[in-house]
Amino acid sequence: MIFGKDIDPKDISTSLVERQNLTLRQDNNRISRKTIGFSKKISELDKQMTLYFAHFNFCRGHLSLISLDCLGRKRKNSPAKTSGLTDHNWSLRELLTYPYHRISTS
């Protein structure tokens, strides 16, 4: 559902969401259809998905987010770096050792 004023129906597209869903299913065996690696417990799936999205947004460089570094070389940026949340793409070590605290969303 799209909210707001003066939205042109021609601008409404599900292609970005469908592309994200396909990438998620391809990268993640726990939510693939008819697989041996499915999650039996919802809590374990939640933990795995949290790690997946953190890696996707903070560590993984994306082809659509390329910029030039100080030496003029092309570098893939993470969404977190592009949005200004970090100043570099995190390593897996940085992600796994970052102190995080779960907060309630309800």
Buried (B, 14 or more C-beta within 10 A) or exposed (E): EEEEEEEEEEEEEEEEEEEEEEEBBEEBEBBBEEEEEEBEEEEEBEEBBEEBEBBBBBBBEBEEBEEEEEEEEEBBBBBBBBEEEBEEBBEEEEBEEEEEEEEEEE
